[in-house]
Amino acid sequence: MQLDLASRDDEFKEVTACMRRLTLGLLGNAEDYSVVPIQGGGSFAMEAALSSFVSRAHRPLVYINVIYGERILQMLRFWGAKR
């Protein structure tokens, strides 16, 4: 590893702030949005999104295309989404 930054380092904070600004810039009117970086693998981020934005009252449609779709279905069932 050529560079290791801790989350409390000033340079890490600057890189994170820059990444957030650039991401918000893609949205156009960035005043209405925020960006929250999530550290972890793809399943970690997907579970965070699903558990935040899909309520138990929702009936999401999940396309099962091998293991990734099955994993999403598992997550939704764990969080109580209806079948």
N, C-alpha and C positions, 0 to 999 in steps of 0.2 A: 504494500500500500504506500503510495507516495504522499498522501495527505490524510491526516486524521483530525477531524474537527469535533470538538465536544459541543453539546447543545447550548452551553453557556458561553462559549467563545464568541467574541465580537464578530469575527469573520463568518462564523456559522450563522449568526443572526442576520448579517448583511446578505449572505447568499440566500437565505430563506426569504427575507423581505423582497429581494430582487425577483426570485422565482414567483412569489405571490403577485407582485406587480405585473410581471410578464403574463401570467395566467389570466389575471383580471383584464389585461389589455385585450386578450382574445375575445372577451365577452362584449366589448363595445362599451356599454354604459356600466362601468365597474362600480359605480356608487351604490347600486342595488344588490351587490353580491360581495361575498367574502370567499377566501380560499383557505382551507385548512389542510395542510400537508399531513398525510397519514403514513407513518413508517411501518413497513411490514410487507409481507408478500401479497400477491394479488387476491388470495382468498381473504386475507385480513381486511383489506380495503373494501372488498365486495361485501363482507359481512357487516362492516361498519355502515355502509350505505344502505343495505337491505334492512338492517335493524333500525335505522333512523327514518327511512322514508316509506317503508311498507308497514302498515298497521295490521292488527289482527282482523280488522274488518275487510281488508282488501283481499281480492282473489287473483293473485298474479298468475299470468300465463308464463310458464317456463318451458323453453325449448330444450329438450334433452338431446344434446349432441355429445355423446360419450361422457367422460368423467366430470367435466367442468359444469355442465348443466345439472348433473346429478348432485354435485356439491352445492350448487345454488338452491336446489330443491330441499336438500338437507338443512341448510341454513334457515330457509323460510319456515320449514316445519318446526325447527327448534324454537324459533321466535314466535310461533303460534299463528302464522298466516293460514287462512282457510284453504281447503282443497277445492 
